[in-house]
Amino acid sequence: LPLTAQVFAAVGLGCAQRAIQELTRLAAFAASGGGRAALKDRTYVQSGLARAEASVSGGRAFLHQVTNEAWHRILSRQFISTELSNRMRLASTHAAQLSARAARACWEMAGSAALHPDHILSRCMQDCQAVAQHFYLSEESFESAGRALLEGPSPSGLTFYVGAERCGQKLQGLNTDSQDDS
């Protein structure tokens, strides 16, 4: 069971969480210039930070949910169905895309303080974007996921584990009686 997409998504989630932490720290200590309200007192920063936290937390929860489903199937020596494999890829893509948006939002809310390429928010944004642009996790994966939800397995590569029974392999000791995702 390849877990590349999940690993990359976890990197994006971690970088986005760091961006949220850095924006929170910056907002707490940043002085305002030009008569503007302090960063922490700007309503768009307050709501934007809350949205970023909700996005990253939601993406992480979905990824954990389907990864736990797969892990429990593995522990019970059952196949990972094509449907569950597709959901794992969808959850990974969703987490990566939400992470990229959250990190970019944090970078934007920080204003000119984050413009330098070496600023931690710039690095977080770039790292999250690199994850979200990976072939496994790009926006195109949503098209494949939607097709799989509507029509069954997609031939375009969304399914990265099709089950040993479809590959004609025999794996000794696996429980092949239960092919559903329950």
N, C-alpha and C positions, 0 to 999 in steps of 0.2 A: 504494500500500500504506500505509494509515494506521498509524502507529506510536504513537498516543496512549497506548494501554494500556502499551506497553513503557516509554515516557518516564515515565509516572506511577509505574510499578513501580520504575524506577531511582531516583526520588526517595525512595520508601519504603525501598529498600535502603540508600541513603546515610544517611538519617536513623536507621535502625536500627543501622547500623555506628557512627554517632556516639554513639548511646546506649550501645553496648557499650564504646566507648572511654571515655566519661564515667564509667560505672560502674566500670570498671577503675581509672581515675584516682582516683575517690572512695574506692574500697576500699583503695587503696594508702596513702592519707593520712588517712583518717577515723579519729578516735579513738573509742573505745567508751565508753559511759556505763552506769551502773547495774550494773556487774559483768559485762556481756555481753562475749562475745568480739568482737574487732575484726571489721569487715565482711569483710575478706579471709580471716579464719580461720573463718568460718561455712560449714559444708558446703553448706547450701542455696544460698548465694551462689556457691560454687565450681561446683557442678553446674548451677545456673541460668545462670551466665555461659557455661559450656561449651555448654549446650543452645541458648542464644541465638546464639552464634557458629556452631554447626552449622546451625541453621535459616536464618540469613541467608546463609551460604556455600552451602548447598544450593539455596535459592531463586535465588540469583545464578547458580549453575552451570546450572540448568535453563533459565533465561531466556537466558543466553549461548548455550547449545547450540542452541536452536530459532531464535534470532535469527541465529546464524551460518549455520544451514541455509538460512534465507530469503535471507540476504545472498549466499551462494554461488549460489543459484538466480538471483537478480537479476543477478549478475555474468556468469552464463552465458546471460543473456537468456531465462530460462525463467519460466513462470508460477509464482506462488505458489499451490499447490493449496489447496482448501478445507480439507483435512485439516491441512496445515501451518499455515494461518491459524488454525484452531481450536487447535492446539497452542501457537501463539504467544500466543493469548489466555489459554489455560490456564496457561502458564508465567508470564505477567504477573500473573494473579490469584493464583497460588500464591505468588509472590515478595512481592506486596503483603500478603497475609494473614499470611505468616510474619514479615514485617518488623513488622507491627503487634503481633503477639504477642510478638516478641522485645523491642521497645521498651517495651511495657507491663511485661514481666517485669523488665527493667532498672530501670524506674521503681519498681516494687514492691520490688525487692531493696534499693534505695537507702534505703528507709524514709522517715522524716519529713524527711530532708534534701531530698528532691525534691518535697515537697508544694507549695511556692510555685509559682504559675502561670508565673513568669518563670524558674524553674530550667531549665537546659538539658535535663534528662531529662524534665521536663514538656512542654517544647516539642517534643522529639523524639517523645514518645509521641503528642501531639496531631497532629503532622504525619503520622506513620505511620498513625494512625487515619483521618485525612482522606483519605489515599490509598486505604486499604482500603475505605472507605465509598463511593468513587466508583462510579457506575453500571457502568463498564467492569470494575471489579475487586472488586465486592462478592461476598459469599458466594453470591449467586444465580447468579453465573457458573459456579460448580462444578456446579450442576444442569444448566445448558445444556451444559457440557462433557461431563458424564456421558451426557446424552441423545445428543450428537453421537457419542460413542465407541460407544454401543450401537446407534444407529439411523441414523447419518449426520448430515449437516448439520442444525443446529437452526434453526427459523424464528424463535426468540426474540431474535436479535441477537448470538449468540455469534460467528457468522461475520461478519467485517467486511470481508472481501475474498473474493468468490466466484469470481474468475477472469474474465477478459475474455470467454472463450468462453461463459459462462453469461449474461453481460450483453448479448451480441450485439454487442460492440464488436470492432473490428479494430485490433490494435496492430501496426504494421509493425515487422518486424525481430525479433519475439519468436519463440523456438523453441517451437512448440506440439506438437512431436512427443513430448516427454517430460513427461507430466502427473503422474508419481509423485513421491514425496518423496525419492528416492535421489540 
